[in-house]
Amino acid sequence: MQWQKLKPPEPDDPICCCECDLYQYGCCCDCEDLDEAFNRWLKDKPSKSTFQSPVFGAMADNLEISLIPALLMLPLLLKVAALHYLLGITVLTALPGLVLWYYYATHRKKRRTLFFLTLALYSLAYMYYLFITEILPRGDVSQLQVCTVTSGMIFTIVSLFHTKKGPGFVTAALHDSHSHSQEDKKESIQVNNGSIQSAASPSGTPAEPQTPKEGLGAKWSRCPLCKIMRPPRAGHCRTCGSCVQRLDHHCVWINSCVGQANHRSFLLTLSVFVLTSLYGISLVLCSLCPRQYLMTALFYCPGVYTQSSTALCFTCAWYSSIVAGGLLYLLVAQVLNISFNVTEREAQLALRNKTGQSRLWGLVVDTGEYSRGFYQNWVEFLTMTDASASSRSSLTDLV
């Protein structure tokens, strides 16, 4: 039986049964005495799921029962917050703390969890359900506006699924492909130098060979955990247990790393979600508070608590504004990092080693290592590709 090696092995380091890679039998126990008996039970009784389809088996394996109370409590807390504006302030202020407390109480042993992703998708579906059932019958929203909100929600989900395809993990084949390409470059340089030397100058002296200014490539390093060679700017994610090309950060909201392969789709998902949320909030406020300005309706909307339906929609508008505000901050930080060609991981390392410089009131850390100017940084970001995919195709061509 294999165990996940997410950290360097240490002598007498106990491993809880919830860290086993056969996670369908995993449990969040704190008792280390059960590990030996649990291991013996796994060896004697392997999993038998011949009667299940692969899709159903995967859903059953990844199902987290502890999510059900959180999903049931969210609509209940929002309805309680809709009873009075003081209750709304109290509940919405305490809600982030309650979510984090419940997460650490039930999921702290799990390195990867669908908690935040499921909560985000459930909140999105619940907000859209209230928009269709409560706001649309009021007659203040046109069909074009409904189609715009619906299209934005669908586009967000599609972009999210595209982001979940993978961040671009570093594999051994990637280094093999890099080695082959470096050998090809050396051979081409030698051929060019030989042809240049064979051609004599008018004075009879041979021309000097030309070498590239930036060398044949940046230096690769060996990961101390994965024991494989990785390209520059790659980093090891302890949550995923693998090295990721151009690692930015591990996002708990999508339960995946953000790397070279999915960074563009991650930025697209953030942008579409924030724009759709702000547009939906504006439609709700214009319907509930038609006599108020849009910027002040969220803070002062007289008569909104006279009916339970309008009070619930107003409370959900506040809830959506809090979520959209947090993601807007993340979107701004991502845009600034891309403009300075720095990843979140590189920014944290620069702050730790005191090699970076904070810019724009601390919103971005400029390392100056990879920045080539605003325009070139964005061109590099928009044109970067998954090196592992290209390595697979190149290896196929070589064979």
Salt bridges, closest charged atoms under 4 A:
ASP13 OD2 - LYS7 NZ 3.29
GLU19 OE2 - ARG111 NH2 3.78
ASP30 OD2 - ARG108 NH2 3.73
ASP30 OD1 - LYS109 NZ 3.50
GLU36 OE2 - ARG40 NH2 3.75
GLU64 OE1 - HIS107 NE2 2.88
ASP140 OD2 - ARG138 NE 3.92
ASP248 OD2 - HIS249 ND1 2.54
GLU346 OE2 - ARG233 NE 2.74
ASP366 OD2 - ARG359 NH2 3.58
GLU380 OE2 - ARG233 NH1 3.84
